[in-house]
Amino acid sequence: MAKPGKNRILSAGRPRPVLILASGERIRHMTIRPWMTAAAAGLAALLTFGYCGSTAYLLWRDDLIGAANQRQERLQQQYEDRIAALRAQIDRITSRQMIEQRTVQVQLDQLLEQQNALFSRRDRIERLVQRAEASGLTVPSEGAGIPAALPSASAAAYAPSLDGGAAAHAGSASQGLKAIDRLLKPALRLGDHAPAAAVTAPEAPKEGTDLTLSRVSHSLQALEQEQKARVTGLTDEAERTASAISAILRRTGVSVGSDRSEGKAPKKGLGGPFVPPATGYGFDASLEALDVALTRLETVRQAASTLPYGNPAPGHEITSGFGNRIDPFLGRLALHAGVDFQAETGQRVRSTGAGRVVAAGDSGGYGNMVDIDHGHGLLTRYGHLSRILVREGDTVAAGDVIGLAGSTGRSTAPHVHYEVRQDGEAIDPTAFLNAGLKLKRYLQ
């Protein structure tokens, strides 16, 4: 503990400032100590710093607020620009999908129209095929496969488009059309929901729809080409067969249908500028061509089946031919107007073609005789019959038994005398017999 005297000495050596406070009559003395000075200085410094900071804040506040506002405006502008870009993108996607939907719908309408055409054509083709089969043509069966004209890429796309049993019969029209029905259903669903699906997955529906439509299109094209190939093949075969039969008939002096005017009537006047065929009628034109070819074939086949191209005594040899020979009764040269077949009495004699009996009875040197009119100016005569089994006015078919062989009339022994007369004039029956052998392959 310091002594009071010593403190006073120290105090006397270092005088301290005194603060005098007066309030009315009251006076108060306060000695200013060092810590008070330090506190006052610190307080003054704090006040000065606060004042300067406040002043600086007041001076820079507007700039800070302006910068913050500008930054906020930039962020808002960027956000609005981004929203506008997204909206524009959505509009583009929606517009594209609407266009794609219209395109898909148009393609589907075209495919359905083509499918309906195939169905209607198939019915018509089947009727023509039945006529072709009835005319003896070799009809290619359905399911013969995709025509060679179909590109390999199309064939590859066509085969996977048929599922299950349809893939095993890719060329079959009926199987193929059923498969197309199954393929069209998902295509229709994809086409109807294309815009909605495009928002979440714009590419998947488009790819699925394009793939399905491509498969359906290839399937329809393959079926259409197969139908065209069948029609073209049948038309060519019908024309070849009709031409072959007509050529055989012409060699015997018989012309049927349009062949009658060949070489006789002047050519018809035809002409005009070349114009490519209308694409929409190509298939119908091919069907018309097949119909015309089958009609011609049916005409010549009918003529060949009715005209006398058969044999009156099948399996028996000819003993005397057509032309001049020594008469067996007079021993001098005479015309033999027919051919004789060796036969036993009572052997069946058959009509060589369809026709109407115009004579049936005894006729002098012919003995019991039958005449049959076959049309086209042709008449066949059967003589020396032991018995007649038809009457005048009867209608007979080729191969019908008209009588029994014998030796009536001017005859030396049982045989069948057979004549062919054209417009009343006797001609060589051998030409008709040979033609009949050639016609068998076309008439069976």
Phi and psi in degrees as a GROMACS rama.xvg file:
@    title "Ramachandran Plot"
@    xaxis  label "Phi"
@    yaxis  label "Psi"
@TYPE xy
-73.0488  147.957  ALA-2
-84.2876  142.852  LYS-3
-60.5141  -33.9823  PRO-4
-68.9855  -43.0891  GLY-5
-63.7873  -39.0891  LYS-6
-61.9297  -39.317  ASN-7
-65.3401  -38.0092  ARG-8
-62.5316  -44.3073  ILE-9
-62.5541  -43.2966  LEU-10
-62.8038  -36.3469  SER-11
-69.884  -30.5424  ALA-12
-73.5332  -35.4164  GLY-13
-120.818  95.1342  ARG-14
-69.9461  138.194  PRO-15
-106.134  144.632  ARG-16
-66.4184  146.34  PRO-17
-120.135  133.581  VAL-18
-103.824  120.478  LEU-19
-102.612  124.676  ILE-20
-114.738  122.85  LEU-21
-118.375  132.901  ALA-22
-139.314  98.8798  SER-23
66.484  -127.705  GLY-24
-86.2387  -9.09103  GLU-25
-89.3054  126.772  ARG-26
-122.357  135.355  ILE-27
-131.604  133.298  ARG-28
-102.811  133.386  HIS-29
-132.88  121.203  MET-30
-81.5021  130.334  THR-31
-87.5533  113.157  ILE-32
-92.9885  165.918  ARG-33
-61.187  -41.3034  PRO-34
-64.5529  -29.4735  TRP-35
-70.5458  -36.8301  MET-36
-65.0471  -43.0255  THR-37
-63.7708  -40.3947  ALA-38
-64.7586  -40.6976  ALA-39
-65.2227  -41.4964  ALA-40
-63.6975  -41.9544  ALA-41
-63.8934  -41.354  GLY-42
-63.8743  -41.2673  LEU-43
-62.941  -41.6037  ALA-44
-64.0015  -40.5334  ALA-45
-63.2749  -42.637  LEU-46
-65.0855  -40.5688  LEU-47
-63.1161  -43.1114  THR-48
-64.1671  -41.8446  PHE-49
-64.1929  -40.0401  GLY-50
-64.9566  -45.9428  TYR-51
-63.3042  -41.3718  CYS-52
-64.1115  -42.0408  GLY-53
-63.6343  -41.5109  SER-54
-63.8368  -43.555  THR-55
-63.7785  -41.532  ALA-56
-60.669  -44.8097  TYR-57
-63.2332  -34.6974  LEU-58
-73.2225  -38.6803  LEU-59
-96.783  -3.31774  TRP-60
-61.7834  -46.1163  ARG-61
-60.8752  -39.5457  ASP-62
-65.3317  -41.5763  ASP-63
-64.5828  -43.0222  LEU-64
-64.4851  -41.2032  ILE-65
-62.8742  -42.222  GLY-66
-64.8102  -40.5832  ALA-67
-64.4711  -40.4223  ALA-68
-65.0419  -41.225  ASN-69
-62.9362  -42.4389  GLN-70
-62.8585  -41.5165  ARG-71
-63.8075  -39.8019  GLN-72
-64.9355  -40.1648  GLU-73
-63.3271  -43.7573  ARG-74
-62.4944  -40.702  LEU-75
-66.2498  -39.761  GLN-76
-65.0284  -43.1797  GLN-77
-61.813  -40.6199  GLN-78
-63.924  -44.3469  TYR-79
-64.9573  -40.4938  GLU-80
-62.3377  -40.9516  ASP-81
-64.6835  -42.1012  ARG-82
-62.8233  -43.3753  ILE-83
-62.3193  -41.7978  ALA-84
-63.0493  -41.9681  ALA-85
-63.8171  -41.4855  LEU-86
-62.9438  -43.3625  ARG-87
-62.5872  -39.8936  ALA-88
-64.4313  -42.2044  GLN-89
-62.949  -40.6013  ILE-90
-63.2662  -42.0432  ASP-91
-63.877  -43.742  ARG-92
-62.6635  -43.7274  ILE-93
-63.259  -43.6863  THR-94
-63.4184  -43.2947  SER-95
-62.4546  -42.4054  ARG-96
-68.0163  -34.5216  GLN-97
-64.6822  -42.1283  MET-98
-64.2522  -43.0484  ILE-99
-62.8713  -38.7231  GLU-100
-63.778  -43.2189  GLN-101
-62.0562  -42.4043  ARG-102
-60.8933  -45.2197  THR-103
-61.9052  -41.307  VAL-104
-64.256  -41.164  GLN-105
-63.1014  -43.8503  VAL-106
-62.9797  -41.2703  GLN-107
-63.687  -41.6107  LEU-108
-61.2984  -42.3604  ASP-109
-64.4049  -42.2456  GLN-110
-65.4294  -41.4537  LEU-111
-64.9487  -39.6128  LEU-112
-63.6954  -41.7296  GLU-113
-65.6211  -39.0467  GLN-114
-64.43  -44.0691  GLN-115
-61.3183  -38.1919  ASN-116
-63.554  -39.2832  ALA-117
-64.2187  -40.1213  LEU-118
-62.1797  -47.9817  PHE-119
-66.2163  -38.6236  SER-120
-65.6997  -37.3823  ARG-121
-60.3333  -41.9727  ARG-122
-61.1208  -43.0188  ASP-123
-68.3271  -38.7441  ARG-124
-63.9996  -40.9206  ILE-125
-60.9479  -39.1926  GLU-126
-64.1137  -41.108  ARG-127
-68.2252  -35.9281  LEU-128
-63.916  -41.0997  VAL-129
-61.8588  -40.6952  GLN-130
-64.3194  -39.4042  ARG-131
-64.4516  -42.1986  ALA-132
-63.385  -40.599  GLU-133
-65.4818  -24.8707  ALA-134
-88.8289  4.49773  SER-135
86.1763  11.8923  GLY-136
-79.9469  152.442  LEU-137
-84.5998  109.324  THR-138
-93.8285  122.758  VAL-139
-66.2854  134.686  PRO-140
-75.3262  154.168  SER-141
-66.0389  151.253  GLU-142
86.8885  15.1606  GLY-143
-71.2469  -5.86517  ALA-144
107.577  173.67  GLY-145
-73.9777  135.15  ILE-146
-58.9051  153.554  PRO-147
-64.9572  -22.9006  ALA-148
-69.5484  -16.333  ALA-149
-73.9087  128.69  LEU-150
-60.4833  153.515  PRO-151
-63.1756  -36.7979  SER-152
-63.7421  -39.7345  ALA-153
-67.0755  -38.8972  SER-154
-63.7347  -39.9356  ALA-155
-65.6265  -36.9796  ALA-156
-74.6588  -27.0789  ALA-157
-73.9759  -42.3412  TYR-158
-60.8121  -47.2125  ALA-159
-70.5344  -14.6594  PRO-160
-73.433  -15.42  SER-161
-101.803  124.186  LEU-162
-103.356  155.858  ASP-163
65.2287  -135.28  GLY-164
-67.2171  -23.8643  GLY-165
-65.9305  -31.4693  ALA-166
-66.8279  -29.0057  ALA-167
-74.3165  -17.9623  ALA-168
-127.38  62.4045  HIS-169
-62.1094  -30.2568  ALA-170
-87.422  -5.9249  GLY-171
-75.3692  126.404  SER-172
-65.0928  -44.5145  ALA-173
-65.9901  -44.2601  SER-174
-66.4068  -41.5318  GLN-175
-63.9002  -40.8603  GLY-176
-67.8118  -34.2836  LEU-177
-64.8209  -41.2891  LYS-178
-63.9217  -37.1414  ALA-179
-64.2308  -38.5264  ILE-180
-57.9877  -42.7109  ASP-181
-67.0194  -33.5794  ARG-182
-74.3396  -31.4732  LEU-183
-70.601  -29.51  LEU-184
-61.4296  -51.9205  LYS-185
-64.7269  -31.4588  PRO-186
-64.3313  -39.9828  ALA-187
-65.5974  -39.8358  LEU-188
-65.3878  -42.8882  ARG-189
-65.505  -37.6443  LEU-190
-67.5013  -36.5543  GLY-191
-71.6643  -31.8317  ASP-192
-108.579  16.4968  HIS-193
-60.3717  -46.138  ALA-194
-63.747  -42.5414  PRO-195
-65.8787  -40.9639  ALA-196
-70.7291  -26.1903  ALA-197
-67.976  -23.9438  ALA-198
-68.0882  -40.0673  VAL-199
-91.0343  -40.2237  THR-200
-142.867  80.5021  ALA-201
-64.3579  -26.6751  PRO-202
-87.1223  -36.1599  GLU-203
-59.972  -50.4744  ALA-204
-61.4635  -38.3354  PRO-205
-62.9094  -46.1014  LYS-206
-62.5774  -43.2871  GLU-207
-63.1115  -43.098  GLY-208
-65.8699  -45.3673  THR-209
-61.9522  -41.8409  ASP-210
-63.8473  -44.5041  LEU-211
-65.4299  -45.9098  THR-212
-63.5817  -36.9093  LEU-213
-63.6816  -42.5901  SER-214
-64.5759  -43.643  ARG-215
-62.5312  -43.3104  VAL-216
-61.8725  -44.553  SER-217
-63.5179  -38.2625  HIS-218
-63.88  -46.1187  SER-219
-64.3021  -40.1984  LEU-220
-63.6175  -41.1642  GLN-221
-63.9168  -42.6957  ALA-222
-65.7186  -40.34  LEU-223
-65.7946  -40.0634  GLU-224
-66.6568  -36.0384  GLN-225
-64.9573  -43.1102  GLU-226
-60.9012  -44.3456  GLN-227
-62.3237  -40.89  LYS-228
-63.8042  -41.534  ALA-229
-63.2261  -45.6649  ARG-230
-64.5493  -45.0232  VAL-231
-63.7975  -43.278  THR-232
-61.8812  -44.3922  GLY-233
-64.7162  -39.642  LEU-234
-62.4807  -46.7665  THR-235
-62.0971  -43.8568  ASP-236
-66.2137  -39.9051  GLU-237
-63.2206  -41.971  ALA-238
-64.4159  -43.666  GLU-239
-63.4578  -44.1829  ARG-240
-65.1119  -45.1027  THR-241
-62.4054  -40.3932  ALA-242
-66.3176  -38.8078  SER-243
-65.3415  -44.5024  ALA-244
-64.4557  -41.8575  ILE-245
-62.3264  -38.4642  SER-246
-64.5888  -40.0803  ALA-247
-64.3886  -42.0079  ILE-248
-65.643  -39.5096  LEU-249
-65.1982  -32.0887  ARG-250
-66.5244  -19.3266  ARG-251
-98.9864  7.94448  THR-252
86.021  15.2449  GLY-253
-112.699  128.889  VAL-254
-118.177  134.619  SER-255
-121.728  138.299  VAL-256
61.9682  -130.2  GLY-257
-68.1533  -16.651  SER-258
-71.4628  -17.0351  ASP-259
-63.6088  -34.6702  ARG-260
-90.0104  -1.59811  SER-261
-65.6155  127.597  GLU-262
78.602  -2.01171  GLY-263
-112.268  -51.7743  LYS-264
-87.4219  149.348  ALA-265
-67.5858  154.945  PRO-266
-65.0771  143.292  LYS-267
-73.4568  143.607  LYS-268
-75.9175  117.199  GLY-269
-131.337  151.515  LEU-270
173.177  -171.059  GLY-271
124.889  159.273  GLY-272
-66.929  153.644  PRO-273
-76.7414  127.357  PHE-274
-127.769  126.76  VAL-275
-56.7091  146.879  PRO-276
-64.7364  149.089  PRO-277
-67.5687  129.214  ALA-278
-65.5318  -31.8288  THR-279
-71.2442  -15.635  GLY-280
-114.772  8.06917  TYR-281
-60.6195  -47.3496  GLY-282
-69.4072  -41.4693  PHE-283
-62.2017  -36.9015  ASP-284
-64.564  -38.768  ALA-285
-66.2946  -36.0441  SER-286
-66.3377  -39.1841  LEU-287
-63.6684  -39.4198  GLU-288
-63.1539  -41.0017  ALA-289
-64.4381  -40.8894  LEU-290
-61.0927  -43.5112  ASP-291
-64.7037  -42.6945  VAL-292
-64.1819  -41.2589  ALA-293
-67.4255  -37.7642  LEU-294
-62.1102  -43.7822  THR-295
-63.3093  -42.9322  ARG-296
-63.6021  -42.8779  LEU-297
-61.9514  -36.9633  GLU-298
-65.2014  -48.1924  THR-299
-71.4456  -33.6625  VAL-300
-65.9166  -42.0746  ARG-301
-61.4325  -42.4727  GLN-302
-64.4408  -43.1632  ALA-303
-65.3055  -32.6268  ALA-304
-79.0065  -22.5424  SER-305
-96.1089  -28.7784  THR-306
-75.9485  159.185  LEU-307
-76.8832  76.353  PRO-308
-110.247  12.7258  TYR-309
-93.8026  -171.002  GLY-310
-119.745  125.733  ASN-311
-71.4394  -23.699  PRO-312
-136.072  75.7255  ALA-313
-58.3291  136.632  PRO-314
86.1762  -0.019984  GLY-315
-113.662  142.989  HIS-316
-81.6555  159.851  GLU-317
-85.9285  126.816  ILE-318
-97.9063  -20.6404  THR-319
-150.361  128.666  SER-320
-92.8932  -176.535  GLY-321
-81.3971  142.306  PHE-322
122.889  -171.127  GLY-323
-70.2501  139.063  ASN-324
-154.338  171.106  ARG-325
-78.949  124.042  ILE-326
-65.4286  127.361  ASP-327
-67.3281  -18.2426  PRO-328
-99.5181  -37.958  PHE-329
-98.7892  -19.8018  LEU-330
72.9253  20.4705  GLY-331
-129.552  167.764  ARG-332
-65.0273  134.713  LEU-333
-151.593  158.721  ALA-334
-84.481  126.192  LEU-335
-95.8539  109.88  HIS-336
-80.4136  3.26463  ALA-337
-150.615  -155.315  GLY-338
-127.222  150.428  VAL-339
-109.911  134.285  ASP-340
-108.043  135.113  PHE-341
-65.2277  133.728  GLN-342
-158.611  154.497  ALA-343
-93.548  154.218  GLU-344
-60.9539  132.847  THR-345
92.255  -4.70185  GLY-346
-71.0943  142.076  GLN-347
-69.3115  136.885  ARG-348
-112.014  129.569  VAL-349
-111.841  150.261  ARG-350
-71.1525  136.203  SER-351
-84.4785  -4.91153  THR-352
-167.808  168.741  GLY-353
-77.9763  146.704  ALA-354
174.312  -165.276  GLY-355
-119.287  133.498  ARG-356
-72.1135  120.989  VAL-357
-108.13  -11.8482  VAL-358
-154.302  138.24  ALA-359
-155.177  101.211  ALA-360
165.679  -171.325  GLY-361
-74.1494  136.83  ASP-362
-142.077  63.237  SER-363
59.9172  -121.032  GLY-364
-63.9395  -23.5561  GLY-365
-78.3426  -13.2375  TYR-366
66.5037  -140.48  GLY-367
-72.0862  118.349  ASN-368
-128.353  147.315  MET-369
-129.067  128.04  VAL-370
-111.377  134.567  ASP-371
-124.849  126.935  ILE-372
-90.811  123.635  ASP-373
-106.414  5.86517  HIS-374
78.8984  176.099  GLY-375
57.5131  23.4185  HIS-376
77.396  11.6382  GLY-377
-103.05  137.988  LEU-378
-139.141  137.161  LEU-379
-112.449  148.039  THR-380
-129.49  136.213  ARG-381
-124.47  118.607  TYR-382
-119.315  169.718  GLY-383
64.2678  28.133  HIS-384
-72.6763  143.592  LEU-385
-80.9418  -24.4811  SER-386
-154.817  139.231  ARG-387
-102.052  130.536  ILE-388
-109.004  6.20192  LEU-389
-128.881  165.576  VAL-390
-122.546  159.013  ARG-391
-59.4863  132.779  GLU-392
99.128  -13.2895  GLY-393
-68.5741  150.112  ASP-394
-104.358  129.036  THR-395
-122.549  156.438  VAL-396
-106.132  165.186  ALA-397
-61.8292  130.034  ALA-398
94.0404  -8.14751  GLY-399
-67.1944  143.046  ASP-400
-78.1788  124.046  VAL-401
-109.492  -14.57  ILE-402
-178.34  -174.802  GLY-403
-120.689  141.612  LEU-404
-65.5355  151.594  ALA-405
-164.887  -155.06  GLY-406
-141.324  39.9836  SER-407
-79.1492  158.718  THR-408
77.1517  -151.542  GLY-409
-83.1563  82.8038  ARG-410
-143.264  145.431  SER-411
-94.7106  -22.3238  THR-412
-163.759  163.287  ALA-413
-59.6773  130.974  PRO-414
-168.178  175.113  HIS-415
-113.685  118.204  VAL-416
-94.3559  126.543  HIS-417
-130.024  129.119  TYR-418
-126.304  152.596  GLU-419
-124.968  125.646  VAL-420
-121.132  133.087  ARG-421
-117.28  117.437  GLN-422
54.8147  38.7142  ASP-423
85.6931  -7.27981  GLY-424
-105.239  132.42  GLU-425
-69.919  132.383  ALA-426
-126.013  167.502  ILE-427
-70.4023  116.966  ASP-428
-67.5598  -17.5199  PRO-429
-59.8116  -36.3388  THR-430
-61.2748  -38.2023  ALA-431
-72.9364  -36.2309  PHE-432
-65.434  -43.4331  LEU-433
-66.0661  -40.6982  ASN-434
-61.9492  -36.9884  ALA-435
-62.8669  -36.3543  GLY-436
-65.29  -39.1023  LEU-437
-72.4393  -29.8389  LYS-438
-78.6185  -14.2136  LEU-439
-57.3524  -40.8808  LYS-440
-66.1717  -23.523  ARG-441
-95.6326  -17.7977  TYR-442
-103.781  -7.57903  LEU-443
